[in-house]
Amino acid sequence: MVDGIDATILSWIKDGKYIFVYGGDDMEWIRKFTKEAKAIAAAVRIPLEMVYVGKATKKEQVKRVIANIVQEKLSTCWQDPATIWFFWTRLESMLFSKIQLGKDEEHDIVMQQIKRVLSFDREGTWAVLSRGSSVLVNEHGNILWSALFEYDQWKENVPLQGFDIAFQNYVATLRGNSHPCCRFEFSHYAGKIPESMKCPECHHYMEKYTTFLCCHDEGIVPSLLALATNK
């Protein structure tokens, strides 16, 4: 996700730290999420770093979110719009490349992780938790915040299972109860719309719709991938 983008994160990976990479534009969720994550990291005594990577769209709103994160010292964040643009463009490009190569969607772990991040980004907030380079959790923001907020309900499992397993199991329980929808949006300007896609959650073929979208975000392009294609 971040290779060649952020040398600081690569050093965190090398040191084997826990890393939350997260995104979205809900400032209230970001405040609650970062607060709970830091509190639990302190409680279980794990080295945690957090970095905000914005959204694929809503450029102006992301700028305001970044300003708040910096002012309130909530976490590390990418302040260069070009870095955020490159991150999301590369994820979309990786997904298209794998589709064009005819990869088996159900058994390609990297493809599943990419699809989950792109889908969560369209729905709102999300976060990926890794320990070093190993991904522990890749989940929708509301599920992750609930898992962190409800720490008292699973903290007794931490001494028995370790933090990683205890947290993963509780997140999986919440996911099983929520059944979140998955959604992808592809711009016609890009000229690369898949004929079909399987849901990264249930692996069934997804329904296909035509959507007209206006974000009312000054200066935003119709699609980051479209911008990449035109360059």
mmCIF file of the C-alpha atoms, coordinates in Angstrom:
data_MODEL
# 
_entry.id   MODEL 
# 
loop_
_atom_site.group_PDB 
_atom_site.id 
_atom_site.type_symbol 
_atom_site.label_atom_id 
_atom_site.label_alt_id 
_atom_site.label_comp_id 
_atom_site.label_asym_id 
_atom_site.label_entity_id 
_atom_site.label_seq_id 
_atom_site.pdbx_PDB_ins_code 
_atom_site.Cartn_x 
_atom_site.Cartn_y 
_atom_site.Cartn_z 
_atom_site.occupancy 
_atom_site.B_iso_or_equiv 
_atom_site.pdbx_formal_charge 
_atom_site.auth_seq_id 
_atom_site.auth_comp_id 
_atom_site.auth_asym_id 
_atom_site.auth_atom_id 
_atom_site.pdbx_PDB_model_num 
ATOM 1   C CA . MET A 1 1   ? 0.000   0.000   0.000   1.00 0.00 ? 1   MET A CA 1 
ATOM 2   C CA . VAL A 1 2   ? 2.717   2.481   0.891   1.00 0.00 ? 2   VAL A CA 1 
ATOM 3   C CA . ASP A 1 3   ? 5.888   1.211   -0.758  1.00 0.00 ? 3   ASP A CA 1 
ATOM 4   C CA . GLY A 1 4   ? 7.631   4.142   -2.421  1.00 0.00 ? 4   GLY A CA 1 
ATOM 5   C CA . ILE A 1 5   ? 5.212   6.650   -0.876  1.00 0.00 ? 5   ILE A CA 1 
ATOM 6   C CA . ASP A 1 6   ? 6.118   7.092   2.788   1.00 0.00 ? 6   ASP A CA 1 
ATOM 7   C CA . ALA A 1 7   ? 9.595   6.244   4.109   1.00 0.00 ? 7   ALA A CA 1 
ATOM 8   C CA . THR A 1 8   ? 8.456   6.821   7.694   1.00 0.00 ? 8   THR A CA 1 
ATOM 9   C CA . ILE A 1 9   ? 5.853   4.057   7.486   1.00 0.00 ? 9   ILE A CA 1 
ATOM 10  C CA . LEU A 1 10  ? 8.445   1.743   5.965   1.00 0.00 ? 10  LEU A CA 1 
ATOM 11  C CA . SER A 1 11  ? 10.677  2.368   8.994   1.00 0.00 ? 11  SER A CA 1 
ATOM 12  C CA . TRP A 1 12  ? 7.743   1.562   11.305  1.00 0.00 ? 12  TRP A CA 1 
ATOM 13  C CA . ILE A 1 13  ? 7.257   -1.686  9.386   1.00 0.00 ? 13  ILE A CA 1 
ATOM 14  C CA . LYS A 1 14  ? 10.949  -2.523  9.737   1.00 0.00 ? 14  LYS A CA 1 
ATOM 15  C CA . ASP A 1 15  ? 10.701  -1.929  13.495  1.00 0.00 ? 15  ASP A CA 1 
ATOM 16  C CA . GLY A 1 16  ? 7.720   -4.289  13.745  1.00 0.00 ? 16  GLY A CA 1 
ATOM 17  C CA . LYS A 1 17  ? 5.368   -1.632  15.100  1.00 0.00 ? 17  LYS A CA 1 
ATOM 18  C CA . TYR A 1 18  ? 1.584   -1.788  15.026  1.00 0.00 ? 18  TYR A CA 1 
ATOM 19  C CA . ILE A 1 19  ? 0.350   0.621   12.364  1.00 0.00 ? 19  ILE A CA 1 
ATOM 20  C CA . PHE A 1 20  ? -3.135  1.964   11.712  1.00 0.00 ? 20  PHE A CA 1 
ATOM 21  C CA . VAL A 1 21  ? -3.506  3.342   8.182   1.00 0.00 ? 21  VAL A CA 1 
ATOM 22  C CA . TYR A 1 22  ? -6.921  4.982   8.024   1.00 0.00 ? 22  TYR A CA 1 
ATOM 23  C CA . GLY A 1 23  ? -9.088  7.202   5.853   1.00 0.00 ? 23  GLY A CA 1 
ATOM 24  C CA . GLY A 1 24  ? -12.439 8.931   5.440   1.00 0.00 ? 24  GLY A CA 1 
ATOM 25  C CA . ASP A 1 25  ? -13.852 12.405  5.920   1.00 0.00 ? 25  ASP A CA 1 
ATOM 26  C CA . ASP A 1 26  ? -15.903 12.035  9.125   1.00 0.00 ? 26  ASP A CA 1 
ATOM 27  C CA . MET A 1 27  ? -14.027 14.211  11.609  1.00 0.00 ? 27  MET A CA 1 
ATOM 28  C CA . GLU A 1 28  ? -16.046 13.051  14.594  1.00 0.00 ? 28  GLU A CA 1 
ATOM 29  C CA . TRP A 1 29  ? -15.250 9.402   13.805  1.00 0.00 ? 29  TRP A CA 1 
ATOM 30  C CA . ILE A 1 30  ? -11.548 10.261  13.431  1.00 0.00 ? 30  ILE A CA 1 
ATOM 31  C CA . ARG A 1 31  ? -11.482 11.891  16.858  1.00 0.00 ? 31  ARG A CA 1 
ATOM 32  C CA . LYS A 1 32  ? -13.176 8.911   18.516  1.00 0.00 ? 32  LYS A CA 1 
ATOM 33  C CA . PHE A 1 33  ? -11.156 6.332   16.600  1.00 0.00 ? 33  PHE A CA 1 
ATOM 34  C CA . THR A 1 34  ? -7.723  7.817   17.317  1.00 0.00 ? 34  THR A CA 1 
ATOM 35  C CA . LYS A 1 35  ? -8.588  8.377   20.995  1.00 0.00 ? 35  LYS A CA 1 
ATOM 36  C CA . GLU A 1 36  ? -9.716  4.782   21.568  1.00 0.00 ? 36  GLU A CA 1 
ATOM 37  C CA . ALA A 1 37  ? -6.824  3.298   19.576  1.00 0.00 ? 37  ALA A CA 1 
ATOM 38  C CA . LYS A 1 38  ? -4.237  5.214   21.592  1.00 0.00 ? 38  LYS A CA 1 
ATOM 39  C CA . ALA A 1 39  ? -5.922  4.297   24.883  1.00 0.00 ? 39  ALA A CA 1 
ATOM 40  C CA . ILE A 1 40  ? -5.941  0.565   24.085  1.00 0.00 ? 40  ILE A CA 1 
ATOM 41  C CA . ALA A 1 41  ? -2.349  0.634   22.809  1.00 0.00 ? 41  ALA A CA 1 
ATOM 42  C CA . ALA A 1 42  ? -1.320  2.151   26.131  1.00 0.00 ? 42  ALA A CA 1 
ATOM 43  C CA . ALA A 1 43  ? -3.389  -0.406  28.071  1.00 0.00 ? 43  ALA A CA 1 
ATOM 44  C CA . VAL A 1 44  ? -1.865  -3.455  26.338  1.00 0.00 ? 44  VAL A CA 1 
ATOM 45  C CA . ARG A 1 45  ? 1.537   -1.802  25.968  1.00 0.00 ? 45  ARG A CA 1 
ATOM 46  C CA . ILE A 1 46  ? 2.052   -2.104  22.239  1.00 0.00 ? 46  ILE A CA 1 
ATOM 47  C CA . PRO A 1 47  ? 3.957   0.400   20.044  1.00 0.00 ? 47  PRO A CA 1 
ATOM 48  C CA . LEU A 1 48  ? 1.262   1.987   17.847  1.00 0.00 ? 48  LEU A CA 1 
ATOM 49  C CA . GLU A 1 49  ? 1.588   4.477   15.020  1.00 0.00 ? 49  GLU A CA 1 
ATOM 50  C CA . MET A 1 50  ? -1.312  5.982   13.059  1.00 0.00 ? 50  MET A CA 1 
ATOM 51  C CA . VAL A 1 51  ? -1.413  7.739   9.688   1.00 0.00 ? 51  VAL A CA 1 
ATOM 52  C CA . TYR A 1 52  ? -4.328  9.362   7.850   1.00 0.00 ? 52  TYR A CA 1 
ATOM 53  C CA . VAL A 1 53  ? -4.328  8.880   4.056   1.00 0.00 ? 53  VAL A CA 1 
ATOM 54  C CA . GLY A 1 54  ? -7.443  10.824  3.025   1.00 0.00 ? 54  GLY A CA 1 
ATOM 55  C CA . LYS A 1 55  ? -10.053 9.723   0.481   1.00 0.00 ? 55  LYS A CA 1 
ATOM 56  C CA . ALA A 1 56  ? -10.116 8.970   -3.226  1.00 0.00 ? 56  ALA A CA 1 
ATOM 57  C CA . THR A 1 57  ? -12.517 11.910  -3.674  1.00 0.00 ? 57  THR A CA 1 
ATOM 58  C CA . LYS A 1 58  ? -13.629 15.076  -1.818  1.00 0.00 ? 58  LYS A CA 1 
ATOM 59  C CA . LYS A 1 59  ? -10.255 16.785  -2.079  1.00 0.00 ? 59  LYS A CA 1 
ATOM 60  C CA . GLU A 1 60  ? -11.290 20.026  -0.393  1.00 0.00 ? 60  GLU A CA 1 
ATOM 61  C CA . GLN A 1 61  ? -12.991 18.238  2.483   1.00 0.00 ? 61  GLN A CA 1 
ATOM 62  C CA . VAL A 1 62  ? -9.890  16.101  3.004   1.00 0.00 ? 62  VAL A CA 1 
ATOM 63  C CA . LYS A 1 63  ? -7.806  19.285  3.273   1.00 0.00 ? 63  LYS A CA 1 
ATOM 64  C CA . ARG A 1 64  ? -10.044 20.470  6.110   1.00 0.00 ? 64  ARG A CA 1 
ATOM 65  C CA . VAL A 1 65  ? -9.785  17.110  7.852   1.00 0.00 ? 65  VAL A CA 1 
ATOM 66  C CA . ILE A 1 66  ? -5.982  17.197  7.602   1.00 0.00 ? 66  ILE A CA 1 
ATOM 67  C CA . ALA A 1 67  ? -5.912  20.706  9.076   1.00 0.00 ? 67  ALA A CA 1 
ATOM 68  C CA . ASN A 1 68  ? -7.970  19.498  12.054  1.00 0.00 ? 68  ASN A CA 1 
ATOM 69  C CA . ILE A 1 69  ? -5.806  16.402  12.576  1.00 0.00 ? 69  ILE A CA 1 
ATOM 70  C CA . VAL A 1 70  ? -2.660  18.521  12.598  1.00 0.00 ? 70  VAL A CA 1 
ATOM 71  C CA . GLN A 1 71  ? -4.140  21.174  14.886  1.00 0.00 ? 71  GLN A CA 1 
ATOM 72  C CA . GLU A 1 72  ? -5.495  18.625  17.369  1.00 0.00 ? 72  GLU A CA 1 
ATOM 73  C CA . LYS A 1 73  ? -2.423  16.370  17.069  1.00 0.00 ? 73  LYS A CA 1 
ATOM 74  C CA . LEU A 1 74  ? -4.550  13.278  16.535  1.00 0.00 ? 74  LEU A CA 1 
ATOM 75  C CA . SER A 1 75  ? -2.093  11.313  14.398  1.00 0.00 ? 75  SER A CA 1 
ATOM 76  C CA . THR A 1 76  ? 0.388   11.490  11.550  1.00 0.00 ? 76  THR A CA 1 
ATOM 77  C CA . CYS A 1 77  ? -1.174  12.412  8.201   1.00 0.00 ? 77  CYS A CA 1 
ATOM 78  C CA . TRP A 1 78  ? -0.201  12.932  4.592   1.00 0.00 ? 78  TRP A CA 1 
ATOM 79  C CA . GLN A 1 79  ? -0.387  16.675  3.948   1.00 0.00 ? 79  GLN A CA 1 
ATOM 80  C CA . ASP A 1 80  ? 0.713   16.612  0.309   1.00 0.00 ? 80  ASP A CA 1 
ATOM 81  C CA . PRO A 1 81  ? -2.331  16.181  -1.998  1.00 0.00 ? 81  PRO A CA 1 
ATOM 82  C CA . ALA A 1 82  ? -0.090  14.554  -4.611  1.00 0.00 ? 82  ALA A CA 1 
ATOM 83  C CA . THR A 1 83  ? 0.830   11.780  -2.167  1.00 0.00 ? 83  THR A CA 1 
ATOM 84  C CA . ILE A 1 84  ? -2.829  11.071  -1.412  1.00 0.00 ? 84  ILE A CA 1 
ATOM 85  C CA . TRP A 1 85  ? -3.685  11.155  -5.104  1.00 0.00 ? 85  TRP A CA 1 
ATOM 86  C CA . PHE A 1 86  ? -0.887  8.719   -5.945  1.00 0.00 ? 86  PHE A CA 1 
ATOM 87  C CA . PHE A 1 87  ? -1.920  6.314   -3.170  1.00 0.00 ? 87  PHE A CA 1 
ATOM 88  C CA . TRP A 1 88  ? -5.527  6.014   -4.336  1.00 0.00 ? 88  TRP A CA 1 
ATOM 89  C CA . THR A 1 89  ? -4.648  6.006   -8.033  1.00 0.00 ? 89  THR A CA 1 
ATOM 90  C CA . ARG A 1 90  ? -2.228  3.160   -7.501  1.00 0.00 ? 90  ARG A CA 1 
ATOM 91  C CA . LEU A 1 91  ? -4.793  1.087   -5.580  1.00 0.00 ? 91  LEU A CA 1 
ATOM 92  C CA . GLU A 1 92  ? -7.328  1.518   -8.384  1.00 0.00 ? 92  GLU A CA 1 
ATOM 93  C CA . SER A 1 93  ? -4.702  0.729   -11.011 1.00 0.00 ? 93  SER A CA 1 
ATOM 94  C CA . MET A 1 94  ? -3.628  -2.407  -9.127  1.00 0.00 ? 94  MET A CA 1 
ATOM 95  C CA . LEU A 1 95  ? -7.245  -3.586  -9.032  1.00 0.00 ? 95  LEU A CA 1 
ATOM 96  C CA . PHE A 1 96  ? -7.716  -3.059  -12.780 1.00 0.00 ? 96  PHE A CA 1 
ATOM 97  C CA . SER A 1 97  ? -4.432  -4.806  -13.542 1.00 0.00 ? 97  SER A CA 1 
ATOM 98  C CA . LYS A 1 98  ? -5.478  -7.871  -11.598 1.00 0.00 ? 98  LYS A CA 1 
ATOM 99  C CA . ILE A 1 99  ? -8.913  -7.900  -13.258 1.00 0.00 ? 99  ILE A CA 1 
ATOM 100 C CA . GLN A 1 100 ? -7.339  -7.677  -16.719 1.00 0.00 ? 100 GLN A CA 1 
ATOM 101 C CA . LEU A 1 101 ? -4.959  -10.515 -15.864 1.00 0.00 ? 101 LEU A CA 1 
ATOM 102 C CA . GLY A 1 102 ? -7.949  -12.676 -14.978 1.00 0.00 ? 102 GLY A CA 1 
ATOM 103 C CA . LYS A 1 103 ? -6.825  -13.361 -11.431 1.00 0.00 ? 103 LYS A CA 1 
ATOM 104 C CA . ASP A 1 104 ? -8.996  -15.651 -9.298  1.00 0.00 ? 104 ASP A CA 1 
ATOM 105 C CA . GLU A 1 105 ? -10.743 -13.077 -7.148  1.00 0.00 ? 105 GLU A CA 1 
ATOM 106 C CA . GLU A 1 106 ? -11.648 -15.424 -4.325  1.00 0.00 ? 106 GLU A CA 1 
ATOM 107 C CA . HIS A 1 107 ? -8.106  -16.709 -3.776  1.00 0.00 ? 107 HIS A CA 1 
ATOM 108 C CA . ASP A 1 108 ? -6.051  -13.592 -4.514  1.00 0.00 ? 108 ASP A CA 1 
ATOM 109 C CA . ILE A 1 109 ? -5.477  -12.159 -1.026  1.00 0.00 ? 109 ILE A CA 1 
ATOM 110 C CA . VAL A 1 110 ? -3.967  -8.900  -2.286  1.00 0.00 ? 110 VAL A CA 1 
ATOM 111 C CA . MET A 1 111 ? -6.923  -8.315  -4.595  1.00 0.00 ? 111 MET A CA 1 
ATOM 112 C CA . GLN A 1 112 ? -9.362  -8.933  -1.748  1.00 0.00 ? 112 GLN A CA 1 
ATOM 113 C CA . GLN A 1 113 ? -7.567  -6.426  0.484   1.00 0.00 ? 113 GLN A CA 1 
ATOM 114 C CA . ILE A 1 114 ? -7.510  -3.777  -2.257  1.00 0.00 ? 114 ILE A CA 1 
ATOM 115 C CA . LYS A 1 115 ? -11.202 -4.265  -2.999  1.00 0.00 ? 115 LYS A CA 1 
ATOM 116 C CA . ARG A 1 116 ? -12.082 -3.933  0.675   1.00 0.00 ? 116 ARG A CA 1 
ATOM 117 C CA . VAL A 1 117 ? -10.199 -0.632  1.054   1.00 0.00 ? 117 VAL A CA 1 
ATOM 118 C CA . LEU A 1 118 ? -11.739 0.846   -2.113  1.00 0.00 ? 118 LEU A CA 1 
ATOM 119 C CA . SER A 1 119 ? -15.213 -0.276  -1.070  1.00 0.00 ? 119 SER A CA 1 
ATOM 120 C CA . PHE A 1 120 ? -14.878 1.048   2.482   1.00 0.00 ? 120 PHE A CA 1 
ATOM 121 C CA . ASP A 1 121 ? -13.643 4.368   1.108   1.00 0.00 ? 121 ASP A CA 1 
ATOM 122 C CA . ARG A 1 122 ? -16.857 4.766   -0.911  1.00 0.00 ? 122 ARG A CA 1 
ATOM 123 C CA . GLU A 1 123 ? -18.966 3.915   2.126   1.00 0.00 ? 123 GLU A CA 1 
ATOM 124 C CA . GLY A 1 124 ? -17.220 6.278   4.575   1.00 0.00 ? 124 GLY A CA 1 
ATOM 125 C CA . THR A 1 125 ? -14.412 5.525   7.032   1.00 0.00 ? 125 THR A CA 1 
ATOM 126 C CA . TRP A 1 126 ? -12.017 2.571   7.244   1.00 0.00 ? 126 TRP A CA 1 
ATOM 127 C CA . ALA A 1 127 ? -8.711  1.433   8.726   1.00 0.00 ? 127 ALA A CA 1 
ATOM 128 C CA . VAL A 1 128 ? -6.070  -1.219  8.179   1.00 0.00 ? 128 VAL A CA 1 
ATOM 129 C CA . LEU A 1 129 ? -4.137  -2.455  11.192  1.00 0.00 ? 129 LEU A CA 1 
ATOM 130 C CA . SER A 1 130 ? -0.827  -4.171  10.590  1.00 0.00 ? 130 SER A CA 1 
ATOM 131 C CA . ARG A 1 131 ? 1.966   -5.508  12.743  1.00 0.00 ? 131 ARG A CA 1 
ATOM 132 C CA . GLY A 1 132 ? 5.027   -4.762  10.710  1.00 0.00 ? 132 GLY A CA 1 
ATOM 133 C CA . SER A 1 133 ? 4.084   -5.771  7.163   1.00 0.00 ? 133 SER A CA 1 
ATOM 134 C CA . SER A 1 134 ? 1.471   -8.342  8.243   1.00 0.00 ? 134 SER A CA 1 
ATOM 135 C CA . VAL A 1 135 ? -2.127  -7.112  7.958   1.00 0.00 ? 135 VAL A CA 1 
ATOM 136 C CA . LEU A 1 136 ? -4.169  -8.024  11.027  1.00 0.00 ? 136 LEU A CA 1 
ATOM 137 C CA . VAL A 1 137 ? -7.439  -6.224  10.276  1.00 0.00 ? 137 VAL A CA 1 
ATOM 138 C CA . ASN A 1 138 ? -8.831  -4.428  7.211   1.00 0.00 ? 138 ASN A CA 1 
ATOM 139 C CA . GLU A 1 139 ? -12.260 -3.147  8.135   1.00 0.00 ? 139 GLU A CA 1 
ATOM 140 C CA . HIS A 1 140 ? -15.021 -0.560  7.879   1.00 0.00 ? 140 HIS A CA 1 
ATOM 141 C CA . GLY A 1 141 ? -14.609 2.349   10.287  1.00 0.00 ? 141 GLY A CA 1 
ATOM 142 C CA . ASN A 1 142 ? -17.780 1.803   12.302  1.00 0.00 ? 142 ASN A CA 1 
ATOM 143 C CA . ILE A 1 143 ? -16.945 -1.832  12.995  1.00 0.00 ? 143 ILE A CA 1 
ATOM 144 C CA . LEU A 1 144 ? -13.392 -0.986  14.027  1.00 0.00 ? 144 LEU A CA 1 
ATOM 145 C CA . TRP A 1 145 ? -14.423 1.836   16.320  1.00 0.00 ? 145 TRP A CA 1 
ATOM 146 C CA . SER A 1 146 ? -17.028 -0.408  17.971  1.00 0.00 ? 146 SER A CA 1 
ATOM 147 C CA . ALA A 1 147 ? -14.353 -3.047  18.565  1.00 0.00 ? 147 ALA A CA 1 
ATOM 148 C CA . LEU A 1 148 ? -12.063 -0.479  20.161  1.00 0.00 ? 148 LEU A CA 1 
ATOM 149 C CA . PHE A 1 149 ? -14.836 1.162   22.188  1.00 0.00 ? 149 PHE A CA 1 
ATOM 150 C CA . GLU A 1 150 ? -16.002 -2.224  23.495  1.00 0.00 ? 150 GLU A CA 1 
ATOM 151 C CA . TYR A 1 151 ? -12.533 -3.220  24.677  1.00 0.00 ? 151 TYR A CA 1 
ATOM 152 C CA . ASP A 1 152 ? -13.896 -4.235  28.103  1.00 0.00 ? 152 ASP A CA 1 
ATOM 153 C CA . GLN A 1 153 ? -15.820 -7.063  26.418  1.00 0.00 ? 153 GLN A CA 1 
ATOM 154 C CA . TRP A 1 154 ? -12.731 -8.775  24.977  1.00 0.00 ? 154 TRP A CA 1 
ATOM 155 C CA . LYS A 1 155 ? -9.793  -7.563  27.068  1.00 0.00 ? 155 LYS A CA 1 
ATOM 156 C CA . GLU A 1 156 ? -9.912  -10.709 29.231  1.00 0.00 ? 156 GLU A CA 1 
ATOM 157 C CA . ASN A 1 157 ? -8.932  -12.704 26.126  1.00 0.00 ? 157 ASN A CA 1 
ATOM 158 C CA . VAL A 1 158 ? -5.771  -10.671 25.539  1.00 0.00 ? 158 VAL A CA 1 
ATOM 159 C CA . PRO A 1 159 ? -3.607  -12.507 28.155  1.00 0.00 ? 159 PRO A CA 1 
ATOM 160 C CA . LEU A 1 160 ? -4.804  -15.871 26.808  1.00 0.00 ? 160 LEU A CA 1 
ATOM 161 C CA . GLN A 1 161 ? -4.755  -15.261 23.054  1.00 0.00 ? 161 GLN A CA 1 
ATOM 162 C CA . GLY A 1 162 ? -2.497  -12.241 22.706  1.00 0.00 ? 162 GLY A CA 1 
ATOM 163 C CA . PHE A 1 163 ? -3.708  -8.856  21.509  1.00 0.00 ? 163 PHE A CA 1 
ATOM 164 C CA . ASP A 1 164 ? -3.578  -9.717  17.788  1.00 0.00 ? 164 ASP A CA 1 
ATOM 165 C CA . ILE A 1 165 ? -5.862  -12.773 17.953  1.00 0.00 ? 165 ILE A CA 1 
ATOM 166 C CA . ALA A 1 166 ? -8.207  -11.312 20.562  1.00 0.00 ? 166 ALA A CA 1 
ATOM 167 C CA . PHE A 1 167 ? -8.757  -8.174  18.503  1.00 0.00 ? 167 PHE A CA 1 
ATOM 168 C CA . GLN A 1 168 ? -9.134  -10.052 15.209  1.00 0.00 ? 168 GLN A CA 1 
ATOM 169 C CA . ASN A 1 169 ? -11.714 -12.411 16.720  1.00 0.00 ? 169 ASN A CA 1 
ATOM 170 C CA . TYR A 1 170 ? -13.827 -9.607  18.155  1.00 0.00 ? 170 TYR A CA 1 
ATOM 171 C CA . VAL A 1 171 ? -13.741 -7.630  14.910  1.00 0.00 ? 171 VAL A CA 1 
ATOM 172 C CA . ALA A 1 172 ? -14.802 -10.794 13.037  1.00 0.00 ? 172 ALA A CA 1 
ATOM 173 C CA . THR A 1 173 ? -17.734 -11.211 15.426  1.00 0.00 ? 173 THR A CA 1 
ATOM 174 C CA . LEU A 1 174 ? -18.895 -7.647  14.832  1.00 0.00 ? 174 LEU A CA 1 
ATOM 175 C CA . ARG A 1 175 ? -18.487 -8.044  11.080  1.00 0.00 ? 175 ARG A CA 1 
ATOM 176 C CA . GLY A 1 176 ? -20.585 -11.200 11.131  1.00 0.00 ? 176 GLY A CA 1 
ATOM 177 C CA . ASN A 1 177 ? -23.384 -9.346  12.892  1.00 0.00 ? 177 ASN A CA 1 
ATOM 178 C CA . SER A 1 178 ? -23.336 -6.260  10.667  1.00 0.00 ? 178 SER A CA 1 
ATOM 179 C CA . HIS A 1 179 ? -23.286 -7.648  7.086   1.00 0.00 ? 179 HIS A CA 1 
ATOM 180 C CA . PRO A 1 180 ? -21.969 -4.392  5.541   1.00 0.00 ? 180 PRO A CA 1 
ATOM 181 C CA . CYS A 1 181 ? -22.674 -3.696  1.869   1.00 0.00 ? 181 CYS A CA 1 
ATOM 182 C CA . CYS A 1 182 ? -19.825 -3.319  -0.599  1.00 0.00 ? 182 CYS A CA 1 
ATOM 183 C CA . ARG A 1 183 ? -19.831 -0.686  -3.329  1.00 0.00 ? 183 ARG A CA 1 
ATOM 184 C CA . PHE A 1 184 ? -17.451 0.328   -6.098  1.00 0.00 ? 184 PHE A CA 1 
ATOM 185 C CA . GLU A 1 185 ? -17.646 3.358   -8.382  1.00 0.00 ? 185 GLU A CA 1 
ATOM 186 C CA . PHE A 1 186 ? -15.840 3.510   -11.719 1.00 0.00 ? 186 PHE A CA 1 
ATOM 187 C CA . SER A 1 187 ? -15.832 6.562   -13.940 1.00 0.00 ? 187 SER A CA 1 
ATOM 188 C CA . HIS A 1 188 ? -16.848 6.159   -17.586 1.00 0.00 ? 188 HIS A CA 1 
ATOM 189 C CA . TYR A 1 189 ? -14.086 8.656   -18.363 1.00 0.00 ? 189 TYR A CA 1 
ATOM 190 C CA . ALA A 1 190 ? -11.510 6.078   -17.352 1.00 0.00 ? 190 ALA A CA 1 
ATOM 191 C CA . GLY A 1 191 ? -12.678 3.617   -19.986 1.00 0.00 ? 191 GLY A CA 1 
ATOM 192 C CA . LYS A 1 192 ? -11.957 0.652   -17.712 1.00 0.00 ? 192 LYS A CA 1 
ATOM 193 C CA . ILE A 1 193 ? -15.197 -0.605  -16.209 1.00 0.00 ? 193 ILE A CA 1 
ATOM 194 C CA . PRO A 1 194 ? -15.153 -4.312  -15.282 1.00 0.00 ? 194 PRO A CA 1 
ATOM 195 C CA . GLU A 1 195 ? -17.817 -6.491  -16.861 1.00 0.00 ? 195 GLU A CA 1 
ATOM 196 C CA . SER A 1 196 ? -18.411 -8.112  -13.486 1.00 0.00 ? 196 SER A CA 1 
ATOM 197 C CA . MET A 1 197 ? -17.004 -8.150  -9.962  1.00 0.00 ? 197 MET A CA 1 
ATOM 198 C CA . LYS A 1 198 ? -17.334 -10.420 -6.962  1.00 0.00 ? 198 LYS A CA 1 
ATOM 199 C CA . CYS A 1 199 ? -18.008 -9.043  -3.486  1.00 0.00 ? 199 CYS A CA 1 
ATOM 200 C CA . PRO A 1 200 ? -14.915 -9.277  -1.243  1.00 0.00 ? 200 PRO A CA 1 
ATOM 201 C CA . GLU A 1 201 ? -17.196 -10.213 1.679   1.00 0.00 ? 201 GLU A CA 1 
ATOM 202 C CA . CYS A 1 202 ? -19.494 -12.974 0.359   1.00 0.00 ? 202 CYS A CA 1 
ATOM 203 C CA . HIS A 1 203 ? -17.798 -13.669 -3.027  1.00 0.00 ? 203 HIS A CA 1 
ATOM 204 C CA . HIS A 1 204 ? -21.095 -13.480 -4.926  1.00 0.00 ? 204 HIS A CA 1 
ATOM 205 C CA . TYR A 1 205 ? -21.285 -11.482 -8.135  1.00 0.00 ? 205 TYR A CA 1 
ATOM 206 C CA . MET A 1 206 ? -22.305 -7.905  -7.393  1.00 0.00 ? 206 MET A CA 1 
ATOM 207 C CA . GLU A 1 207 ? -25.229 -6.088  -8.989  1.00 0.00 ? 207 GLU A CA 1 
ATOM 208 C CA . LYS A 1 208 ? -24.336 -3.413  -11.515 1.00 0.00 ? 208 LYS A CA 1 
ATOM 209 C CA . TYR A 1 209 ? -25.900 0.079   -11.517 1.00 0.00 ? 209 TYR A CA 1 
ATOM 210 C CA . THR A 1 210 ? -25.437 3.392   -13.296 1.00 0.00 ? 210 THR A CA 1 
ATOM 211 C CA . THR A 1 211 ? -24.936 6.310   -10.894 1.00 0.00 ? 211 THR A CA 1 
ATOM 212 C CA . PHE A 1 212 ? -24.852 10.062  -11.448 1.00 0.00 ? 212 PHE A CA 1 
ATOM 213 C CA . LEU A 1 213 ? -22.654 11.677  -8.797  1.00 0.00 ? 213 LEU A CA 1 
ATOM 214 C CA . CYS A 1 214 ? -21.888 15.276  -7.883  1.00 0.00 ? 214 CYS A CA 1 
ATOM 215 C CA . CYS A 1 215 ? -19.696 15.863  -4.830  1.00 0.00 ? 215 CYS A CA 1 
ATOM 216 C CA . HIS A 1 216 ? -19.819 19.692  -4.909  1.00 0.00 ? 216 HIS A CA 1 
ATOM 217 C CA . ASP A 1 217 ? -16.127 19.724  -4.062  1.00 0.00 ? 217 ASP A CA 1 
ATOM 218 C CA . GLU A 1 218 ? -14.326 22.599  -5.723  1.00 0.00 ? 218 GLU A CA 1 
ATOM 219 C CA . GLY A 1 219 ? -11.561 21.586  -8.068  1.00 0.00 ? 219 GLY A CA 1 
ATOM 220 C CA . ILE A 1 220 ? -12.188 17.847  -7.843  1.00 0.00 ? 220 ILE A CA 1 
ATOM 221 C CA . VAL A 1 221 ? -11.822 15.727  -10.963 1.00 0.00 ? 221 VAL A CA 1 
ATOM 222 C CA . PRO A 1 222 ? -14.524 13.202  -11.898 1.00 0.00 ? 222 PRO A CA 1 
ATOM 223 C CA . SER A 1 223 ? -12.186 10.335  -11.033 1.00 0.00 ? 223 SER A CA 1 
ATOM 224 C CA . LEU A 1 224 ? -8.643  9.966   -9.792  1.00 0.00 ? 224 LEU A CA 1 
ATOM 225 C CA . LEU A 1 225 ? -8.202  7.094   -12.182 1.00 0.00 ? 225 LEU A CA 1 
ATOM 226 C CA . ALA A 1 226 ? -9.451  9.251   -15.051 1.00 0.00 ? 226 ALA A CA 1 
ATOM 227 C CA . LEU A 1 227 ? -6.803  11.837  -14.186 1.00 0.00 ? 227 LEU A CA 1 
ATOM 228 C CA . ALA A 1 228 ? -4.143  9.143   -14.163 1.00 0.00 ? 228 ALA A CA 1 
ATOM 229 C CA . THR A 1 229 ? -5.286  7.846   -17.547 1.00 0.00 ? 229 THR A CA 1 
ATOM 230 C CA . ASN A 1 230 ? -5.158  11.304  -19.144 1.00 0.00 ? 230 ASN A CA 1 
ATOM 231 C CA . LYS A 1 231 ? -1.586  11.976  -17.999 1.00 0.00 ? 231 LYS A CA 1 
# 
